[in-house]
């Protein structure tokens, strides 16, 4: 059966809904922040935020949780983007974790993520006293996200309790917070991965060069191709990285993010490839494979 | 009118094969990633009879860990599905088990269409009637009754017809006009996406065909409205940012800002991608008005000559979502669009029996109950009947302590009392009246247990003020209950109403320029906060007369504690009912101390 995916009219409707959520968040909360992870979803989120508040500036800062293990090209893209669009960029790192020698290799991927991302995120939110954090999660990403609200309350300590979510009706959002509660806001909840790519293509949104195919130095870990982005990556005895034409479908910490063989050097080619491949994007990210339901567990602890 | 995104609610329980039906729809329209499908081929829940290697469709939609363990869906989940011709279907999957009303109301609130599942092997059940009732109530006017598991009854046409016949009366009663019956087997795949040879007696469309053919009807009401979400400011720019609901705005339109009713012309419709000449339903825009009249977040923009009449009293259907009961006289936040305003339920007219449509009398609304209530908002809001437009006639009620969403409301109509009884403004105002008496009007609100010494202190304070040449008056709770409040008892709701009436009387005396001393148990913090909200800051002082319960019981001036001990008085504060401590009090008085010292403290704090 031939289906038309992400038609312009669908993208327009999704865009309008997201803008409404952005504006509601900016106006209803005392001190919101947008989480900026540098990936494609963040790029779309940033574009939507610019649209929502034009001709004015984006009325809240963007915060990046930097584990110090991101691809170098992510960090340079981040800084260029902040400069180009003139938004306030905050960078938050768990320095205690680094002092304790925590790296993607010193422990399982999910514990590493908890310490370097979740703990850092909570600390960043607390430090600045943000009462709402906007994120780029989508309901099609993973099953527990299919049930998350657009405005999703976090209990003290940033805990998510999936059992006591507020009912969300119509397009009437409840932004009120009880003492010590905070809010997570997901303006692109209803978008699918293919919507994101097609929208990037349609709107000509700049994304990190890592999404495009290029010859890169990789090593094999199991069936996964890991790019050796700097000399911190532990190579096996006698191992030398091989040069391979790859690109990335998702971005994260480079030792935990596998690349895929690809010839897609333009956004048209990327969209074509993604549409044909239709392999869940998170299958290429190592942490989620840890255990079924790992996302729900991470979220209850405060992860996005 | 063709909407690019169609929203669909599915009603039914796991036993009806709902998850399997949705799973199959998603897989057969290529809306599920391959690896998720692969997982559904290998993973099995205990007791599953599905052959390894076949897809367990139900695994695709059951979300949370706890739910999968129990094999049931307990929260609304959303799935996207691509349709032919480029439209998008977003499925809100509403669980059918416990909490069904609440979850279904949530899922149905945004939905254009509903799929109501009936298990052919079991026939019509009460829940089918509930589903139809809630869909109709929430404004889902197009419904497909999906009769599933026909493979389990030998694909019998008679079973299909019996179910159709059995629902006829309910459908007529609910006035559902657009309804269709589709016989399917979600498990075998008959009539879901592909047709079948198993039911030659059915020549209608498959379920997917039926969904795709659906079109959103253009309803009668199509006047444009914009909820002002925020004021957008930039250099030489000030605009009202919001999303258009209902109809179309064009540059040059004469519009009114509600509730203030100020009028202006639209001079610009701004967006990121450039200015528009006109914009319609669903479009997020920023309107620039000429002249730049005062408008703020929560205001509503409508066409000036067709503007709705803001009101502060409404009759509404409310679906109660909260864990604690809805009680009248309690204050909630009412949120509609970007408008947030305190509101109280002034009357519960009846509760709806969703099995048969009958109206039952009720004093409260419990979780999952649906009732018709009357509400009063603190200021006028521009809500129109839900039937005319669900996005202009809905609201939620938020508990002011927990901030949870506890009610979902659909406006039936406004009660025009406020329009008939408009506030009369007098030439002599409060300050003039108080000035004539050489004083400042204020309210001293004494709260505390029965027997704590409130009345004694109030009496002594009035005498002292009198001797100082001031004009004061004591409102005593007991005396009020002999007259104005003699119809009230001592339940939670009645106490709230008691406080509300006393605070309104206190307000009149205050407005007359008097120092008003209230002596009232007023055990609930929320009720006291509501009384406080009537007065400007600084003119209302809450004073907690703090006396240990044992001392009050020993004093027992009215013999109440004796009665309570004998079981004759179940609602005595401090015994059968709780006293919520007055954390917000401006002053705490030790009720075991000397009365003169208490009065001295009060004079020093509030009158010097």
Interface residues (C-beta under 8 A of the other chain):
Chain A: X1 X2 X3 X4 X5 X7 X9 X10 X12 X13 X14 X15 X16 X19 X20 X23 X24 X26 X27 X28 X50 X51 X52 X53 X54 X55 X56 X57 X139 X140 X143 X144 X146 X147 X162 X163 X165 X166 X167 X168 X169 X170 X171 X172 X173 X174 X176 X177 X178 X181 X189 X190 X192 X278 X279 X280 X283 X292 X293 X296 X297
Chain B: X3 X4 X5 X28 X29 X30 X31 X33 X34 X35 X36 X43 X61 X62 X63 X64 X65 X66 X68 X75 X76 X77 X78 X79 X80 X82 X83 X84 X85 X86 X87 X88 X90 X102 X103 X105 X106 X109 X110 X193 X229 X230 X232 X233 X234 X237 X241 X242 X243 X270 X271 X272 X273 X282 X283 X284 X286 X297 X321 X333 X335 X336 X337 X338 X340 X390 X391 X394 X395 X396 X398 X401 X402 X403 X404 X405 X408
